[in-house]
Amino acid sequence: MSSAQPGILSPVPKVARHLMFTHVPDSDPVEPLKRLQAVADGDTMVVGLGASLLAQLGCEIKGMQDMPALSGAAVEIPSTPASLWIWLRGDDRGELLMQSRDLRQRLAGAFELREAVDCFMYRDSRDLSGYIDGTENPEGDKAEQAALVSSNIEGLDQSSFVSVQQWIHNLNHFHSLPQAEQDNIIGRHLSDNEEFDEAPESAHVKRAAQESFSPEAFILRRSMPWNDATQEGLVFLCFGKSFDAFQDILKRMVGLEDGITDGLFRFTQPITGMFFWCPPMADGKLNLSVLKI
């Protein structure tokens, strides 16, 4: 039985909220983290810790780092580190708001809320472009192998590394394109979600084909659409046993591997980029033993 935070392996919820916190300089984060530990079930509330917070706590986890910024031809991938990430999951947006208020009180004094992004499921888990998201996700044992750390160290085994990016879509531009051109950007037909061999090398499914990397770059995606009063897009969320697979895919998308830029950048662009480490569970609570908590 997995001791990972169960929300990592669960299907995406109807609604979600991403909370990004910054550690207050010179404050002690231990007691607020204990208060968080008391309510975080790992299912409706998935928690990740940033590199700066782990360093503050004197904890070194192999492979943990801030997301690096990347630059390609007319493409910029930003790095916007945060200290703490909490992914609230449910089916009632009001309940997520109440949870957010409670968390801010529990973390007050040591953490300040930097950003909150509300997400939702669109139709049958589609991106706002209309295409189904996460078609190539691994399932079952393969999902666990891709998403979870295997270690003989208590507190590291069944943990996970998560990558979080907020992307802004230009849907007016995308929907102004002929259907065939939209399909070429994605590499699938909107009508049946099937890949097609004639898609250009810039098609997203070819840029991000997980089995085409060496070693294979399998990750577990849990992305969801977001919107506010004037903009919309996708919060890209993926879990891995390390950050290696995600970084390999992203470098190819940007064109750093062969000079070919992913067609997605014709209508969407990331505005944030963060890495976090998600501890496992023990006795129904976050296992923070590697932090001496």
C-alpha positions as CSV (number, residue, x, y, z in Angstrom):
1,M,0.0,0.0,0.0
2,S,1.4,3.4,-1.0
3,S,2.3,5.9,1.7
4,A,2.4,8.8,-0.8
5,Q,0.0,11.7,-0.4
6,P,-3.1,10.0,-2.0
7,G,-4.1,13.1,-3.9
8,I,-1.1,12.7,-6.1
9,L,-2.3,9.5,-7.6
10,S,-6.0,10.4,-7.6
11,P,-7.9,11.7,-10.6
12,V,-8.2,15.5,-10.9
13,P,-11.1,16.9,-8.8
14,K,-14.0,19.1,-10.0
15,V,-12.4,22.2,-8.5
16,A,-9.0,23.0,-7.0
17,R,-7.0,25.8,-5.6
18,H,-3.2,26.3,-5.6
19,L,-1.8,28.3,-2.7
20,M,1.8,29.6,-3.0
21,F,3.4,30.9,0.2
22,T,6.6,32.8,0.9
23,H,8.6,32.3,4.1
24,V,8.8,35.4,6.3
25,P,12.5,36.2,6.8
26,D,13.9,35.5,10.3
27,S,10.7,33.7,11.4
28,D,10.7,30.1,12.7
29,P,8.6,27.9,10.4
30,V,8.5,24.8,12.6
31,E,5.4,25.5,14.7
32,P,3.3,26.7,11.7
33,L,4.4,23.6,9.8
34,K,3.2,21.4,12.7
35,R,-0.2,23.2,12.6
36,L,-0.3,22.5,8.9
37,Q,0.7,18.9,9.5
38,A,-2.3,18.5,11.8
39,V,-4.8,19.2,9.0
40,A,-3.1,18.1,5.8
41,D,-4.6,14.7,4.8
42,G,-2.6,14.4,1.6
43,D,-5.8,13.8,-0.3
44,T,-8.0,16.9,-0.3
45,M,-4.8,18.9,0.7
46,V,-1.5,18.0,-1.0
47,V,1.5,19.8,0.3
48,G,4.9,20.6,-1.2
49,L,8.0,22.3,0.3
50,G,10.3,24.6,-1.7
51,A,14.1,24.4,-1.8
52,S,14.5,27.6,0.2
53,L,12.3,26.3,3.0
54,L,14.1,23.0,3.1
55,A,17.4,24.8,3.3
56,Q,16.1,27.0,6.1
57,L,15.2,23.8,8.0
58,G,18.7,22.4,7.4
59,C,17.3,19.5,5.2
60,E,19.1,18.4,2.0
61,I,17.1,16.2,-0.3
62,K,18.9,14.8,-3.3
63,G,17.7,16.3,-6.5
64,M,15.8,19.2,-4.9
65,Q,16.3,22.6,-6.5
66,D,14.4,25.6,-7.8
67,M,13.1,25.4,-11.3
68,P,15.7,26.9,-13.6
69,A,14.7,29.5,-16.1
70,L,15.1,28.5,-19.8
71,S,15.3,30.5,-23.0
72,G,14.7,29.4,-26.6
73,A,14.0,31.1,-29.8
74,A,11.3,33.7,-28.8
75,V,10.4,31.5,-25.9
76,E,11.0,32.2,-22.2
77,I,10.4,29.8,-19.3
78,P,10.4,31.8,-16.0
79,S,11.5,30.6,-12.6
80,T,9.3,32.0,-9.7
81,P,10.3,29.9,-6.6
82,A,8.0,29.8,-3.6
83,S,8.6,28.4,-0.1
84,L,5.4,26.3,0.3
85,W,2.7,25.0,-2.0
86,I,-0.7,23.7,-1.0
87,W,-3.0,22.1,-3.6
88,L,-6.6,22.1,-2.3
89,R,-8.9,19.5,-4.1
90,G,-12.6,19.1,-3.9
91,D,-16.0,19.6,-5.5
92,D,-17.1,22.8,-3.6
93,R,-15.3,26.0,-4.4
94,G,-16.7,27.7,-1.2
95,E,-15.2,24.9,0.9
96,L,-11.8,25.5,-0.7
97,L,-12.1,29.2,0.2
98,M,-12.8,28.3,3.8
99,Q,-9.9,25.9,3.9
100,S,-7.6,28.7,2.5
101,R,-8.7,31.1,5.2
102,D,-7.9,28.5,7.9
103,L,-4.5,27.7,6.4
104,R,-3.5,31.4,6.3
105,Q,-4.3,31.6,10.0
106,R,-2.4,28.4,10.8
107,L,0.7,29.6,8.9
108,A,0.5,33.3,10.0
109,G,3.7,34.8,11.3
110,A,6.0,32.5,9.3
111,F,4.4,32.3,5.8
112,E,2.7,35.0,3.7
113,L,0.3,34.0,0.9
114,R,1.8,35.1,-2.4
115,E,-0.7,33.8,-4.8
116,A,-3.9,31.8,-5.0
117,V,-5.0,30.3,-8.3
118,D,-8.5,28.7,-8.7
119,C,-8.9,25.8,-11.1
120,F,-11.7,23.7,-12.4
121,M,-12.4,20.6,-14.6
122,Y,-13.6,21.5,-18.1
123,R,-15.9,18.9,-19.6
124,D,-14.2,15.5,-19.6
125,S,-10.9,16.9,-18.3
126,R,-10.1,19.0,-21.3
127,D,-7.8,21.9,-21.7
128,L,-9.6,25.2,-22.7
129,S,-8.3,24.7,-26.2
130,G,-10.8,21.9,-26.4
131,Y,-8.3,19.0,-26.5
132,I,-8.2,16.3,-23.9
133,D,-5.4,16.8,-21.4
134,G,-3.2,14.0,-20.0
135,T,-4.0,11.4,-22.6
136,E,-0.6,9.7,-22.2
137,N,-0.6,9.6,-18.4
138,P,0.8,6.4,-17.0
139,E,-1.7,4.4,-14.9
140,G,-1.6,2.0,-11.9
141,D,1.8,0.7,-11.0
142,K,3.4,2.6,-13.9
143,A,1.9,5.9,-12.4
144,E,3.5,5.1,-9.0
145,Q,6.8,4.2,-10.7
146,A,6.8,7.5,-12.6
147,A,5.6,9.8,-9.8
148,L,7.1,8.4,-6.5
149,V,10.5,8.2,-5.0
150,S,11.7,4.7,-4.1
151,S,14.2,4.9,-1.2
152,N,15.2,2.9,1.8
153,I,15.3,6.1,3.9
154,E,12.2,6.7,6.1
155,G,10.5,9.9,5.2
156,L,11.9,9.9,1.6
157,D,10.3,6.7,0.3
158,Q,7.0,7.4,-1.5
159,S,7.7,11.2,-1.6
160,S,7.4,13.0,-4.9
161,F,8.8,16.0,-6.8
162,V,6.2,18.3,-8.3
163,S,6.5,20.9,-11.0
164,V,4.0,23.7,-11.1
165,Q,3.5,26.2,-14.0
166,Q,0.7,28.7,-14.7
167,W,0.2,29.1,-18.5
168,I,-1.8,31.9,-20.1
169,H,-3.6,31.0,-23.3
170,N,-4.4,33.3,-26.2
171,L,-7.6,31.5,-27.1
172,N,-8.8,34.2,-29.5
173,H,-5.7,33.5,-31.6
174,F,-5.9,29.7,-31.3
175,H,-9.6,29.6,-32.3
176,S,-8.9,31.9,-35.3
177,L,-6.8,29.2,-36.8
178,P,-8.2,26.6,-39.2
179,Q,-9.1,23.3,-37.5
180,A,-6.3,21.5,-39.3
181,E,-3.8,24.0,-38.1
182,Q,-5.0,23.6,-34.5
183,D,-4.7,19.8,-34.8
184,N,-1.1,20.3,-36.1
185,I,-0.2,22.4,-33.1
186,I,-1.4,19.6,-30.7
187,G,-0.6,16.6,-32.9
188,R,-4.1,15.1,-32.3
189,H,-7.4,15.4,-34.1
190,L,-9.9,17.3,-32.0
191,S,-12.7,15.1,-33.4
192,D,-11.4,11.8,-32.0
193,N,-8.3,12.6,-29.9
194,E,-6.2,10.4,-32.1
195,E,-2.6,11.1,-33.0
196,F,-1.7,11.3,-36.7
197,D,1.6,10.6,-38.4
198,E,1.4,13.6,-40.7
199,A,1.6,16.1,-37.7
200,P,4.7,18.3,-38.0
201,E,7.7,17.8,-35.7
202,S,6.7,20.9,-33.8
203,A,3.4,19.2,-32.7
204,H,3.1,19.0,-28.9
205,V,2.6,15.2,-28.8
206,K,5.9,14.7,-30.7
207,R,7.8,17.2,-28.7
208,A,6.6,15.7,-25.4
209,A,6.4,12.0,-26.4
210,Q,7.6,10.5,-23.1
211,E,8.8,7.2,-24.6
212,S,11.0,9.0,-27.2
213,F,13.6,10.1,-24.6
214,S,16.5,8.1,-23.3
215,P,15.8,7.2,-20.6
216,E,12.0,7.4,-21.1
217,A,10.6,10.6,-19.5
218,F,7.4,9.5,-17.9
219,I,5.6,11.9,-15.5
220,L,2.2,12.0,-13.9
221,R,0.2,15.0,-15.1
222,R,-2.6,16.5,-13.0
223,S,-3.2,19.8,-14.9
224,M,-6.4,21.8,-14.7
225,P,-7.7,25.0,-16.4
226,W,-7.9,28.3,-14.6
227,N,-9.3,31.7,-15.3
228,D,-9.8,35.2,-13.8
229,A,-11.7,38.3,-14.9
230,T,-9.6,38.9,-18.0
231,Q,-7.4,35.8,-18.7
232,E,-7.4,32.0,-18.8
233,G,-5.1,29.1,-19.3
234,L,-3.8,26.0,-17.7
235,V,-2.0,25.2,-14.4
236,F,0.4,22.6,-15.5
237,L,1.1,20.2,-12.7
238,C,3.2,17.0,-12.9
239,F,4.7,14.7,-10.3
240,G,7.9,12.7,-10.8
241,K,10.4,10.5,-9.0
242,S,12.8,13.3,-9.8
243,F,12.7,16.5,-11.9
244,D,14.8,14.9,-14.7
245,A,11.9,13.8,-16.9
246,F,10.1,17.1,-16.7
247,Q,13.2,19.1,-17.5
248,D,14.1,16.8,-20.4
249,I,10.6,17.4,-21.9
250,L,10.6,21.1,-21.3
251,K,14.1,21.6,-22.9
252,R,12.9,19.8,-26.0
253,M,9.7,21.9,-26.1
254,V,11.7,25.1,-25.9
255,G,13.9,23.9,-28.8
256,L,17.2,23.4,-26.8
257,E,17.5,19.8,-28.1
258,D,17.2,20.3,-31.8
259,G,16.1,23.9,-32.5
260,I,12.4,23.0,-33.0
261,T,10.0,24.9,-30.8
262,D,6.8,23.2,-29.5
263,G,3.7,24.5,-31.4
264,L,2.0,25.2,-28.1
265,F,4.0,28.4,-27.8
266,R,2.0,29.8,-30.7
267,F,-0.9,30.4,-28.3
268,T,0.2,29.9,-24.7
269,Q,3.1,31.0,-22.5
270,P,4.1,30.1,-18.9
271,I,4.2,33.0,-16.4
272,T,5.3,31.0,-13.3
273,G,7.6,28.0,-12.7
274,M,8.1,26.3,-9.3
275,F,9.5,23.0,-8.0
276,F,8.5,21.4,-4.7
277,W,9.1,18.3,-2.7
278,C,6.0,16.5,-1.5
279,P,6.6,14.4,1.7
280,P,5.0,11.0,2.2
281,M,2.3,10.2,4.8
282,A,2.6,8.3,8.1
283,D,-0.3,7.5,10.4
284,G,-2.6,9.8,8.5
285,K,-0.3,12.8,8.7
286,L,2.5,14.3,6.6
287,N,5.7,12.5,7.4
288,L,8.1,15.3,8.1
289,S,10.7,13.1,9.9
290,V,13.5,14.1,7.5
291,L,12.9,17.7,8.7
292,K,13.2,16.6,12.3
293,I,9.5,17.6,12.8
